[in-house]
């Protein structure tokens, strides 16, 4: 009756009442009630009864037997917090009682210790048992497999297969052990041997559990072809067969096959389980298949599987990929229960969306409020959100929580902290963390430091760290090379870029398409478009980034015809263009004045390639019209835009009005008003307005623009130019007299001015934005930063091309002067301003004066 009420009817209270009513209890009574509590997962009550049994039965003729100990071992294993401690105490008691060699008790102990991962204990007890059976062997093998000791599990099977009656479960466990071999290829080979043995015995496609075991073994060993073959040849398939196959396809990145197999299972009439749905949703997320994902979501709702927290977590992962924060928040709010994965998923989804980052922080705080303990995934996700907000205080608070939860020495979290602090400009904190990591550093750690230095414009430190990384024997990966090359490109340090290129050759990464694309970008931004073109033509494999880098490089250097020709080659090569491609193509049209061709390419974006133009493309078209002098068409074009013009559009309009000598001041004023509304403290907007007025000689307008800039407390960025020499980088500002070679520079500049005038140069005083006498304007123009830079280089003995970088757009007078200087001194001058490259040679510029 105790067993009936407790085990069959689930009425523990009735079972206990019957037990308490028995006046003369014997071992069967005690064992029955202890077994009831053990089977219902109540170890506390089971062990209380065992203690009471020992107390009340002192001096009686019965003691705990193998059934008592078997139930108590089961009860101990059901306790998460104290199970191992209870099991160890039971081992001592059982050893004293002499039941350690008992087959039933020994098997239970082996299973128990194996389930807690103490395979040493389990193996030792297994060896001490006087007799063993398949249950004890299987229990030991399961424990070894769980601890990823595949070789040891296979060894136990080989030693015992002739001593016990091996069953189907034994073979299934053996098959699962092969995927846990230290060398996966060795495990796959052993798995094939067992498969061959089962075929010889006629067991592989007739026994469903063995077929399932084979599928699972092959999928986990990475042989998805063999797994598919076994699945197709199986005469009978159950739900486990389909689940194992769909899960295996998903894990081996055969996502389309996983989804199609899911639909194949549904056609058989089998009802999917939560595991089936989870794998199918995972594949849809990986493929970005919205419609299929929503269909499977509907299936889960019909079958009531959405109440399973794991299915809901899979839905969160799906909608984080195909939907966005709103869908994820909706799924999360409808969940009846949450686990740590649920919180991590929604925080991660919100952190990945720039507009939802504050909500990610709020969700993290809610999680803490409800008593959840964050793990390393939680901290990695919230650190991504914190890096977007750039809030120093928040970063330090999260870091403090990491320390509090004893995760400060976890490499993944340290890497996330490096990335977070680096994006927020706290490189001193990055350096502290990096120095403490020591042997824990991996490629991500080094890359995060290098990226942080580059993000904070500490190029020298980034390059030095890359050298140090190589000296330490740390292998640089493609990402590292691409990152450092990008940094070299951003500040046009050709020498450093060439050194990194040489290192990539030594590392055998030159043929890597990502590194190759970065090399092209570096050379084009450092003024060596010839090197970029030569490298591009030698690339064995190209992707869309390679083509985009070369097209943009040609456009930047004024070779619009070459950019458009390369665009045609790209299409003939079968590479589909993307949004970035068309930015380069439209820029090329803009730089050489191909208005009709530019509009043709702009129209083809949507009509031919299905690409909706973005703000950058509309800006290119406005720039195209502005450079071509067709300002009357600009306003009509802006009115046709499907989105509201932003700062980029209005600044392009105002820049175009600056080139009309005061003919389109109304349009320019309108653009300026919009800019002042959108960016009231950006000094560049006021300077552009002043330039427009100055180009038409409206000095009152110039004065008004300067007064407005002063009222807005906007500070103008100082124009500066710099050159890289063997002894370092030399920076100049207009009228600068702080350079050590100041006297030589001004003497050379005076000499150049005299020679230019003799050659016919006349200063274009309209570019001096002050209402001054002509002589004063000429003097101001003479001391622009780029002229000081070129004069400085000419004080040194060299015949190499002169390379100058400027942070602002070069003025018309300096552009004219550089054409004369290139012819006078017989040197090529390459000037990179904020807009493009100018190659001056023999009195001509590569831009053809169309800039």
FIVOTI-380442 format. One record per residue (C-alpha): residue in one letter; chain; x, y, z. Coordinates in steps of 0.1 Angstrom, whole numbers, always signed. Example, Ala and Ser with C-alpha at 12.3 -4.5 7.8 and 13.67 -1.06 7.14 Angstrom:
> r_c_xx_yy_zz
> a_A_+123_-45_+78
> s_A_+137_-11_+71
***
This chain:
> r_c_xx_yy_zz
> x_A_+0_+0_+0
> x_A_+29_+24_+7
> x_A_+44_+17_-27
> x_A_+10_+19_-44
> x_A_+1_+53_-29
> x_A_+36_+68_-32
> x_A_+47_+54_-66
> x_A_+16_+47_-85
> x_A_-9_+73_-73
> x_A_+17_+100_-63
> x_A_+0_+105_-29
> x_A_+30_+108_-7
> x_A_+9_+120_+23
> x_A_-13_+88_+21
> x_A_+18_+66_+18
> x_A_+34_+83_+49
> x_A_+1_+80_+69
> x_A_+0_+43_+63
> x_A_+37_+40_+73
> x_A_+32_+59_+105
> x_A_+2_+37_+114
> x_A_+22_+5_+112
> x_A_+29_-5_+148
> x_A_+56_-31_+141
> x_A_+78_-18_+113
> x_A_+102_-40_+95
> x_A_+129_-35_+69
> x_A_+104_-37_+40
> x_A_+83_-9_+56
> x_A_+113_+14_+60
> x_A_+126_+6_+25
> x_A_+92_+12_+9
> x_A_+87_+47_+24
> x_A_+124_+57_+18
> x_A_+120_+45_-18
> x_A_+88_+67_-22
> x_A_+107_+98_-11
> x_A_+137_+89_-32
> x_A_+116_+84_-64
> x_A_+98_+117_-59
> x_A_+131_+136_-55
> x_A_+128_+145_-18
> x_A_+163_+136_-5
> x_A_+158_+155_+27
> x_A_+128_+134_+38
> x_A_+145_+102_+27
> x_A_+176_+108_+47
> x_A_+156_+119_+78
> x_A_+138_+86_+77
> x_A_+171_+68_+73
> x_A_+184_+85_+104
> x_A_+152_+77_+123
> x_A_+154_+41_+111
> x_A_+190_+37_+125
> x_A_+179_+52_+158
> x_A_+146_+32_+163
> x_A_+161_-1_+151
> x_A_+190_-2_+174
> x_A_+191_-38_+189
> x_A_+166_-51_+164
> x_A_+172_-80_+141
> x_A_+172_-60_+108
> x_A_+197_-34_+94
> x_A_+198_-13_+62
> x_A_+202_-37_+32
> x_A_+210_-33_-5
> x_A_+175_-19_-12
> x_A_+179_+8_+15
> x_A_+212_+19_+2
> x_A_+200_+17_-35
> x_A_+172_+41_-27
> x_A_+194_+65_-7
> x_A_+220_+66_-35
> x_A_+192_+76_-59
> x_A_+180_+103_-34
> x_A_+215_+117_-30
> x_A_+219_+120_-68
> x_A_+187_+140_-70
> x_A_+200_+167_-47
> x_A_+218_+195_-67
> x_A_+233_+213_-37
> x_A_+243_+185_-13
> x_A_+241_+154_-35
> x_A_+279_+148_-37
> x_A_+284_+153_+0
> x_A_+256_+128_+8
> x_A_+270_+103_-17
> x_A_+304_+104_-1
> x_A_+288_+98_+33
> x_A_+268_+69_+19
> x_A_+301_+54_+5
> x_A_+316_+54_+40
> x_A_+284_+38_+55
> x_A_+282_+12_+27
> x_A_+319_+3_+30
> x_A_+314_-3_+68
> x_A_+283_-23_+62
> x_A_+301_-46_+37
> x_A_+278_-39_+8
> x_A_+304_-22_-15
> x_A_+309_-55_-34
> x_A_+271_-60_-39
> x_A_+261_-58_-75
> x_A_+230_-37_-70
> x_A_+246_-12_-45
> x_A_+279_-11_-64
> x_A_+262_-3_-97
> x_A_+242_+25_-81
> x_A_+273_+40_-66
> x_A_+292_+38_-99
> x_A_+262_+55_-116
> x_A_+260_+81_-89
> x_A_+297_+91_-88
> x_A_+299_+91_-126
> x_A_+269_+114_-128
> x_A_+287_+139_-106
> x_A_+318_+137_-127
> x_A_+339_+118_-101
> x_A_+350_+92_-126
> x_A_+380_+82_-105
> x_A_+357_+72_-76
> x_A_+334_+54_-100
> x_A_+362_+35_-117
> x_A_+377_+25_-83
> x_A_+343_+12_-70
> x_A_+338_-6_-103
> x_A_+371_-24_-99
> x_A_+363_-34_-63
> x_A_+329_-50_-72
> x_A_+330_-88_-68
> x_A_+306_-91_-97
> x_A_+297_-66_-124
> x_A_+268_-64_-149
> x_A_+259_-43_-179
> x_A_+242_-17_-157
> x_A_+273_-9_-138
> x_A_+294_-9_-170
> x_A_+270_+14_-188
> x_A_+268_+37_-158
> x_A_+306_+40_-157
> x_A_+308_+46_-194
> x_A_+281_+74_-193
> x_A_+300_+92_-166
> x_A_+333_+90_-185
> x_A_+316_+103_-217
> x_A_+301_+132_-198
> x_A_+336_+141_-186
> x_A_+348_+139_-222
> x_A_+369_+109_-214
> x_A_+360_+91_-246
> x_A_+390_+69_-249
> x_A_+386_+56_-213
> x_A_+349_+48_-219
> x_A_+358_+28_-250
> x_A_+385_+10_-231
> x_A_+359_+0_-204
> x_A_+337_-14_-231
> x_A_+365_-34_-247
> x_A_+376_-49_-214
> x_A_+340_-59_-203
> x_A_+322_-68_-235
> x_A_+330_-105_-231
> x_A_+323_-105_-193
> x_A_+288_-90_-193
> x_A_+257_-93_-214
> x_A_+262_-62_-236
> x_A_+229_-46_-246
> x_A_+218_-20_-272
> x_A_+223_+8_-246
> x_A_+260_-3_-243
> x_A_+266_+1_-280
> x_A_+248_+35_-280
> x_A_+270_+47_-252
> x_A_+301_+34_-269
> x_A_+291_+53_-301
> x_A_+286_+85_-281
> x_A_+321_+81_-267
> x_A_+338_+85_-301
> x_A_+329_+122_-304
> x_A_+347_+128_-271
> x_A_+381_+115_-282
> x_A_+410_+139_-279
> x_A_+416_+135_-316
> x_A_+383_+136_-334
> x_A_+396_+119_-365
> x_A_+407_+89_-344
> x_A_+372_+88_-329
> x_A_+356_+90_-363
> x_A_+377_+61_-375
> x_A_+368_+40_-344
> x_A_+331_+48_-350
> x_A_+333_+35_-385
> x_A_+348_+3_-372
> x_A_+319_-2_-348
> x_A_+295_+7_-376
> x_A_+311_-21_-397
> x_A_+308_-46_-368
> x_A_+271_-37_-364
> x_A_+264_-42_-401
> x_A_+280_-76_-400
> x_A_+257_-85_-371
> x_A_+227_-70_-390
> x_A_+219_-45_-363
> x_A_+226_-11_-378
> x_A_+193_-4_-396
> x_A_+170_-28_-377
> x_A_+174_-15_-342
> x_A_+162_+21_-340
> x_A_+184_+31_-309
> x_A_+215_+19_-327
> x_A_+206_+38_-358
> x_A_+201_+69_-337
> x_A_+234_+64_-320
> x_A_+252_+61_-353
> x_A_+236_+93_-366
> x_A_+245_+112_-334
> x_A_+281_+98_-335
> x_A_+287_+108_-372
> x_A_+271_+143_-368
> x_A_+292_+150_-337
> x_A_+324_+138_-355
> x_A_+317_+161_-384
> x_A_+308_+134_-409
> x_A_+274_+147_-419
> x_A_+274_+127_-452
> x_A_+277_+94_-433
> x_A_+250_+105_-408
> x_A_+226_+113_-437
> x_A_+233_+80_-453
> x_A_+225_+61_-420
> x_A_+193_+81_-416
> x_A_+181_+74_-451
> x_A_+188_+36_-448
> x_A_+170_+33_-415
> x_A_+139_+11_-420
> x_A_+121_+25_-390
> x_A_+126_+60_-376
> x_A_+112_+74_-344
> x_A_+111_+110_-331
> x_A_+146_+107_-317
> x_A_+159_+97_-352
> x_A_+144_+129_-367
> x_A_+155_+151_-338
> x_A_+191_+138_-339
> x_A_+193_+143_-377
> x_A_+178_+178_-377
> x_A_+200_+188_-347
> x_A_+231_+173_-364
> x_A_+224_+192_-397
> x_A_+221_+224_-377
> x_A_+253_+219_-357
> x_A_+272_+211_-390
> x_A_+259_+243_-406
> x_A_+237_+225_-431
> x_A_+210_+249_-423
> x_A_+188_+245_-454
> x_A_+189_+207_-451
> x_A_+179_+210_-414
> x_A_+148_+230_-423
> x_A_+138_+208_-452
> x_A_+143_+177_-429
> x_A_+120_+193_-404
> x_A_+93_+197_-430
> x_A_+99_+161_-441
> x_A_+93_+149_-406
> x_A_+60_+169_-405
> x_A_+49_+152_-437
> x_A_+53_+118_-419
> x_A_+27_+128_-394
> x_A_+51_+128_-364
> x_A_+46_+157_-339
> x_A_+78_+177_-334
> x_A_+91_+179_-298
> x_A_+107_+209_-283
> x_A_+142_+197_-294
> x_A_+130_+195_-330
> x_A_+116_+230_-330
> x_A_+147_+244_-313
> x_A_+170_+230_-340
> x_A_+148_+242_-368
> x_A_+145_+277_-354
> x_A_+183_+278_-350
> x_A_+188_+270_-387
> x_A_+162_+296_-397
> x_A_+181_+322_-376
> x_A_+214_+312_-392
> x_A_+199_+316_-427
> x_A_+180_+347_-419
> x_A_+147_+331_-431
> x_A_+119_+352_-417
> x_A_+89_+334_-433
> x_A_+101_+299_-424
> x_A_+110_+310_-389
> x_A_+75_+325_-384
> x_A_+59_+293_-398
> x_A_+78_+271_-373
> x_A_+69_+296_-346
> x_A_+33_+290_-355
> x_A_+38_+253_-353
> x_A_+52_+257_-318
> x_A_+22_+278_-307
> x_A_-3_+253_-321
> x_A_+14_+224_-302
> x_A_+18_+245_-270
> x_A_+56_+241_-272
> x_A_+62_+279_-267
> x_A_+56_+274_-229
> x_A_+90_+255_-229
> x_A_+116_+280_-218
> x_A_+142_+265_-242
> x_A_+118_+269_-272
> x_A_+112_+305_-262
> x_A_+149_+311_-260
> x_A_+153_+298_-295
> x_A_+126_+322_-306
> x_A_+145_+350_-289
> x_A_+176_+341_-309
> x_A_+156_+339_-341
> x_A_+139_+373_-338
> x_A_+172_+389_-327
> x_A_+185_+379_-361
> x_A_+155_+384_-384
> x_A_+135_+409_-365
> x_A_+149_+432_-339
> x_A_+145_+445_-304
> x_A_+107_+450_-306
> x_A_+100_+413_-315
> x_A_+125_+401_-289
> x_A_+109_+422_-262
> x_A_+75_+409_-272
> x_A_+86_+372_-270
> x_A_+103_+379_-237
> x_A_+72_+395_-222
> x_A_+50_+366_-232
> x_A_+72_+340_-217
> x_A_+56_+323_-186
> x_A_+90_+315_-172
> x_A_+126_+328_-178
> x_A_+160_+313_-172
> x_A_+194_+329_-174
> x_A_+196_+321_-211
> x_A_+164_+341_-216
> x_A_+178_+372_-199
> x_A_+211_+369_-217
> x_A_+194_+366_-251
> x_A_+172_+397_-246
> x_A_+200_+417_-232
> x_A_+223_+407_-261
> x_A_+196_+415_-287
> x_A_+190_+450_-272
> x_A_+228_+456_-269
> x_A_+233_+448_-306
> x_A_+208_+476_-316
> x_A_+222_+511_-312
> x_A_+188_+526_-306
> x_A_+180_+500_-278
> x_A_+212_+501_-259
> x_A_+197_+520_-229
> x_A_+170_+494_-227
> x_A_+197_+467_-225
> x_A_+211_+484_-195
> x_A_+176_+486_-179
> x_A_+170_+449_-186
> x_A_+203_+441_-170
> x_A_+192_+460_-139
> x_A_+158_+443_-139
> x_A_+176_+409_-140
> x_A_+197_+418_-110
> x_A_+166_+431_-92
> x_A_+148_+398_-96
> x_A_+177_+379_-80
> x_A_+194_+364_-111
> x_A_+231_+359_-108
> x_A_+248_+371_-141
> x_A_+273_+348_-158
> x_A_+300_+356_-182
> x_A_+276_+357_-212
> x_A_+256_+384_-193
> x_A_+287_+405_-187
> x_A_+299_+402_-222
> x_A_+265_+414_-236
> x_A_+262_+443_-212
> x_A_+298_+454_-219
> x_A_+288_+456_-256
> x_A_+260_+479_-246
> x_A_+282_+500_-222
> x_A_+308_+505_-250
> x_A_+281_+520_-272
> x_A_+270_+544_-245
> x_A_+306_+556_-237
> x_A_+297_+562_-201
> x_A_+329_+558_-180
> x_A_+310_+555_-147
> x_A_+289_+526_-161
> x_A_+319_+508_-174
> x_A_+336_+509_-139
> x_A_+304_+498_-122
> x_A_+301_+467_-145
> x_A_+338_+460_-139
> x_A_+332_+461_-102
> x_A_+304_+436_-105
> x_A_+326_+413_-126
> x_A_+352_+413_-97
> x_A_+324_+408_-72
> x_A_+312_+376_-90
> x_A_+348_+363_-93
> x_A_+349_+365_-131
> x_A_+377_+391_-134
> x_A_+402_+364_-146
> x_A_+379_+350_-172
> x_A_+396_+356_-206
> x_A_+364_+362_-225
> x_A_+353_+389_-200
> x_A_+388_+405_-200
> x_A_+386_+407_-238
> x_A_+352_+423_-235
> x_A_+365_+448_-210
> x_A_+394_+457_-233
> x_A_+370_+463_-262
> x_A_+347_+484_-239
> x_A_+373_+506_-223
> x_A_+390_+510_-257
> x_A_+359_+523_-274
> x_A_+353_+546_-245
> x_A_+388_+561_-247
> x_A_+401_+547_-214
> x_A_+433_+531_-228
> x_A_+450_+534_-194
> x_A_+424_+509_-180
> x_A_+430_+487_-211
> x_A_+467_+486_-204
> x_A_+462_+476_-168
> x_A_+439_+447_-177
> x_A_+462_+436_-206
> x_A_+493_+436_-184
> x_A_+475_+414_-158
> x_A_+463_+389_-184
> x_A_+499_+376_-191
> x_A_+495_+340_-203
> x_A_+457_+343_-207
> x_A_+461_+366_-238
> x_A_+448_+353_-271
> x_A_+444_+368_-305
> x_A_+412_+386_-294
> x_A_+432_+403_-266
> x_A_+459_+416_-288
> x_A_+434_+427_-315
> x_A_+413_+445_-289
> x_A_+444_+465_-277
> x_A_+455_+473_-312
> x_A_+419_+483_-322
> x_A_+417_+505_-290
> x_A_+449_+523_-298
> x_A_+437_+529_-334
> x_A_+402_+541_-323
> x_A_+419_+566_-300
> x_A_+443_+577_-327
> x_A_+474_+563_-310
> x_A_+488_+548_-342
> x_A_+524_+545_-330
> x_A_+513_+524_-300
> x_A_+492_+502_-322
> x_A_+521_+496_-346
> x_A_+546_+490_-317
> x_A_+522_+465_-301
> x_A_+519_+447_-334
> x_A_+557_+444_-336
> x_A_+559_+434_-299
> x_A_+532_+408_-306
> x_A_+554_+392_-334
> x_A_+585_+394_-312
> x_A_+567_+374_-285
> x_A_+560_+347_-311
> x_A_+523_+355_-311
> x_A_+509_+347_-346
> x_A_+491_+377_-362
> x_A_+458_+367_-378
> x_A_+441_+383_-408
> x_A_+420_+406_-385
> x_A_+452_+420_-369
> x_A_+468_+428_-402
> x_A_+436_+443_-416
> x_A_+432_+465_-384
> x_A_+468_+478_-385
> x_A_+466_+484_-422
> x_A_+434_+503_-417
> x_A_+452_+525_-391
> x_A_+481_+532_-415
> x_A_+455_+542_-441
> x_A_+437_+565_-418
> x_A_+467_+587_-412
> x_A_+485_+580_-446
> x_A_+517_+565_-431
> x_A_+529_+547_-462
> x_A_+562_+535_-447
> x_A_+544_+518_-418
> x_A_+518_+504_-442
> x_A_+546_+489_-464
> x_A_+562_+473_-433
> x_A_+529_+457_-423
> x_A_+524_+445_-459
> x_A_+559_+429_-457
> x_A_+549_+412_-424
> x_A_+518_+398_-440
> x_A_+539_+383_-467
> x_A_+561_+366_-442
> x_A_+530_+353_-423
> x_A_+517_+339_-456
> x_A_+486_+360_-453
> x_A_+490_+382_-484
> x_A_+466_+360_-504
> x_A_+440_+363_-477
> x_A_+411_+382_-493
> x_A_+405_+403_-462
> x_A_+441_+413_-457
> x_A_+444_+419_-495
> x_A_+415_+442_-495
> x_A_+430_+461_-466
> x_A_+463_+464_-485
> x_A_+445_+479_-515
> x_A_+427_+504_-492
> x_A_+460_+513_-474
> x_A_+480_+520_-506
> x_A_+451_+540_-522
> x_A_+447_+562_-491
> x_A_+485_+566_-487
> x_A_+487_+580_-523
> x_A_+501_+550_-540
> x_A_+472_+541_-563
> x_A_+497_+525_-587
> x_A_+507_+500_-559
> x_A_+471_+494_-551
> x_A_+462_+487_-587
> x_A_+492_+463_-591
> x_A_+483_+444_-560
> x_A_+446_+442_-570
> x_A_+455_+427_-603
> x_A_+477_+400_-586
> x_A_+450_+389_-561
> x_A_+441_+352_-567
> x_A_+407_+357_-551
> x_A_+386_+389_-548
> x_A_+355_+396_-529
> x_A_+331_+426_-529
> x_A_+354_+445_-505
> x_A_+384_+441_-528
> x_A_+365_+456_-557
> x_A_+350_+484_-536
> x_A_+384_+494_-522
> x_A_+399_+496_-557
> x_A_+369_+515_-572
> x_A_+369_+540_-543
> x_A_+406_+544_-546
> x_A_+404_+553_-582
> x_A_+376_+577_-575
> x_A_+395_+593_-546
> x_A_+425_+599_-569
> x_A_+405_+614_-597
> x_A_+407_+585_-620
> x_A_+369_+584_-627
> x_A_+373_+566_-660
> x_A_+393_+538_-644
> x_A_+368_+535_-616
> x_A_+339_+531_-640
> x_A_+359_+507_-662
> x_A_+367_+485_-631
> x_A_+330_+486_-621
> x_A_+322_+471_-655
> x_A_+349_+444_-649
> x_A_+334_+437_-615
> x_A_+300_+430_-630
> x_A_+315_+408_-659
> x_A_+333_+389_-632
> x_A_+300_+379_-616
> x_A_+305_+399_-584
> x_A_+272_+417_-574
> x_A_+278_+453_-563
> x_A_+265_+465_-529
> x_A_+258_+499_-514
> x_A_+294_+507_-508
> x_A_+302_+499_-545
> x_A_+278_+526_-557
> x_A_+292_+552_-533
> x_A_+325_+547_-551
> x_A_+309_+547_-585
> x_A_+289_+578_-579
> x_A_+319_+596_-563
> x_A_+339_+588_-595
> x_A_+312_+603_-616
> x_A_+311_+634_-594
> x_A_+349_+639_-595
> x_A_+350_+639_-633
> x_A_+316_+656_-640
> x_A_+297_+627_-656
> x_A_+263_+639_-647
> x_A_+242_+617_-670
> x_A_+262_+586_-663
> x_A_+260_+593_-626
> x_A_+222_+594_-628
> x_A_+221_+562_-649
> x_A_+241_+543_-622
> x_A_+219_+559_-595
> x_A_+188_+546_-612
> x_A_+202_+511_-617
> x_A_+207_+507_-580
> x_A_+171_+500_-574
> x_A_+159_+490_-608
> x_A_+186_+465_-616
> x_A_+201_+454_-583
> x_A_+173_+460_-559
> x_A_+194_+483_-536
> x_A_+175_+511_-520
> x_A_+197_+543_-522
> x_A_+209_+555_-488
> x_A_+217_+590_-476
> x_A_+254_+586_-488
> x_A_+241_+580_-524
> x_A_+218_+610_-524
> x_A_+247_+631_-510
> x_A_+269_+619_-539
> x_A_+242_+630_-564
> x_A_+239_+664_-548
> x_A_+277_+667_-550
> x_A_+276_+656_-586
> x_A_+251_+684_-595
> x_A_+270_+709_-574
> x_A_+304_+703_-590
> x_A_+288_+704_-625
> x_A_+274_+738_-617
> x_A_+237_+726_-620
> x_A_+226_+741_-587
> x_A_+191_+748_-602
> x_A_+185_+711_-602
> x_A_+197_+705_-566
> x_A_+166_+717_-548
> x_A_+143_+697_-570
> x_A_+164_+666_-565
> x_A_+163_+670_-527
> x_A_+125_+673_-528
> x_A_+123_+639_-545
> x_A_+143_+622_-517
> x_A_+122_+595_-498
> x_A_+139_+606_-465
> x_A_+145_+639_-448
> x_A_+179_+654_-458
> x_A_+205_+652_-430
> x_A_+236_+672_-422
> x_A_+256_+655_-449
> x_A_+232_+666_-477
> x_A_+229_+702_-465
> x_A_+267_+706_-460
> x_A_+272_+693_-496
> x_A_+247_+719_-509
> x_A_+264_+747_-490
> x_A_+298_+735_-503
> x_A_+285_+736_-538
> x_A_+272_+772_-533
> x_A_+307_+782_-523
> x_A_+319_+774_-558
> x_A_+295_+797_-576
> x_A_+311_+831_-568
> x_A_+281_+843_-549
> x_A_+255_+834_-575
> x_A_+233_+810_-554
> x_A_+233_+827_-520
> x_A_+196_+820_-513
> x_A_+201_+783_-516
> x_A_+233_+785_-496
> x_A_+215_+805_-468
> x_A_+187_+779_-467
> x_A_+213_+751_-464
> x_A_+231_+770_-437
> x_A_+199_+776_-417
> x_A_+192_+738_-418
> x_A_+227_+731_-407
> x_A_+225_+756_-378
> x_A_+193_+739_-367
> x_A_+208_+704_-369
> x_A_+243_+711_-357
> x_A_+244_+746_-340
> x_A_+279_+741_-325
> x_A_+297_+727_-356
> x_A_+321_+755_-367
> x_A_+325_+739_-402
> x_A_+290_+751_-411
> x_A_+297_+787_-402
> x_A_+330_+786_-421
> x_A_+313_+772_-452
> x_A_+287_+800_-450
> x_A_+315_+826_-447
> x_A_+333_+811_-476
> x_A_+302_+814_-497
> x_A_+298_+851_-489
> x_A_+336_+857_-494
> x_A_+335_+840_-529
> x_A_+310_+867_-540
> x_A_+328_+896_-521
> x_A_+300_+899_-496
> x_A_+321_+909_-466
> x_A_+292_+920_-445
> x_A_+278_+884_-449
> x_A_+312_+870_-438
> x_A_+312_+892_-407
> x_A_+276_+880_-399
> x_A_+287_+844_-402
> x_A_+316_+849_-379
> x_A_+294_+867_-353
> x_A_+269_+838_-355
> x_A_+298_+813_-349
> x_A_+310_+833_-319
> x_A_+275_+834_-304
> x_A_+271_+796_-309
> x_A_+304_+791_-291
> x_A_+316_+770_-320
> x_A_+353_+766_-324
> x_A_+368_+763_-359
> x_A_+391_+734_-365
> x_A_+426_+748_-373
> x_A_+438_+740_-407
> x_A_+470_+720_-406
> x_A_+492_+700_-429
> x_A_+518_+674_-421
> x_A_+546_+654_-438
> x_A_+563_+622_-428
> x_A_+601_+623_-429
> x_A_+628_+599_-417
> x_A_+631_+619_-385
> x_A_+594_+619_-378
> x_A_+561_+637_-386
> x_A_+563_+675_-391
> x_A_+531_+694_-386
> x_A_+524_+730_-399
> x_A_+495_+755_-394
> x_A_+490_+787_-413
> x_A_+516_+814_-405
> x_A_+534_+789_-382
> x_A_+568_+800_-371
> x_A_+575_+775_-344
> x_A_+594_+749_-365
> x_A_+631_+746_-357
> x_A_+639_+752_-394
> x_A_+616_+782_-395
> x_A_+642_+806_-412
> x_A_+650_+781_-439
> x_A_+613_+773_-446
> x_A_+604_+810_-450
> x_A_+635_+816_-472
> x_A_+625_+787_-494
> x_A_+589_+799_-496
> x_A_+601_+834_-506
> x_A_+622_+819_-533
> x_A_+593_+798_-546
> x_A_+570_+828_-546
> x_A_+595_+848_-568
> x_A_+599_+819_-592
> x_A_+562_+813_-595
> x_A_+555_+850_-603
> x_A_+582_+849_-629
> x_A_+564_+818_-644
> x_A_+531_+837_-645
> x_A_+514_+829_-612
> x_A_+489_+854_-599
> x_A_+476_+849_-563
> x_A_+439_+842_-562
> x_A_+430_+867_-535
> x_A_+394_+857_-534
> x_A_+404_+828_-513
> x_A_+416_+850_-485
> x_A_+385_+853_-465
> x_A_+390_+888_-451
> x_A_+382_+922_-464
> x_A_+418_+935_-467
> x_A_+440_+952_-492
> x_A_+453_+930_-520
> x_A_+488_+929_-506
> x_A_+476_+917_-472
> x_A_+455_+890_-488
> x_A_+485_+878_-508
> x_A_+506_+876_-477
> x_A_+479_+855_-459
> x_A_+477_+831_-488
> x_A_+515_+827_-490
> x_A_+516_+812_-455
> x_A_+489_+785_-458
> x_A_+499_+753_-440
> x_A_+504_+732_-472
> x_A_+528_+758_-487
> x_A_+549_+758_-455
> x_A_+549_+720_-457
> x_A_+561_+719_-493
> x_A_+587_+745_-486
> x_A_+600_+725_-457
> x_A_+604_+693_-478
> x_A_+622_+713_-504
> x_A_+648_+723_-479
> x_A_+659_+687_-477
> x_A_+679_+670_-505
> x_A_+657_+644_-522
> x_A_+642_+637_-556
> x_A_+614_+615_-542
> x_A_+577_+625_-546
> x_A_+565_+650_-520
> x_A_+536_+637_-499
> x_A_+515_+661_-479
> x_A_+484_+655_-459
> x_A_+459_+682_-449
> x_A_+429_+680_-426
> x_A_+408_+705_-445
> x_A_+400_+710_-482
> x_A_+428_+726_-501
> x_A_+420_+762_-512
> x_A_+420_+773_-549
> x_A_+451_+794_-546
> x_A_+472_+767_-530
> x_A_+460_+743_-557
> x_A_+471_+767_-584
> x_A_+504_+774_-566
> x_A_+512_+736_-563
> x_A_+508_+732_-601
> x_A_+535_+759_-606
> x_A_+558_+745_-579
> x_A_+557_+710_-594
> x_A_+569_+724_-627
> x_A_+595_+747_-611
> x_A_+612_+721_-589
> x_A_+606_+691_-612
> x_A_+591_+670_-584
> x_A_+558_+651_-581
> x_A_+536_+665_-553
> x_A_+509_+643_-539
> x_A_+485_+662_-517
> x_A_+457_+644_-497
> x_A_+431_+668_-484
> x_A_+399_+660_-466
> x_A_+381_+654_-499
> x_A_+405_+636_-523
> x_A_+440_+632_-537
> x_A_+457_+657_-560
> x_A_+487_+645_-580
> x_A_+507_+675_-592
> x_A_+532_+669_-620
> x_A_+548_+692_-646
> x_A_+523_+719_-639
> x_A_+492_+698_-641
> x_A_+469_+682_-615
> x_A_+453_+647_-617
> x_A_+419_+663_-609
> x_A_+419_+683_-641
> x_A_+409_+714_-620
> x_A_+375_+698_-616
> x_A_+373_+695_-578
***
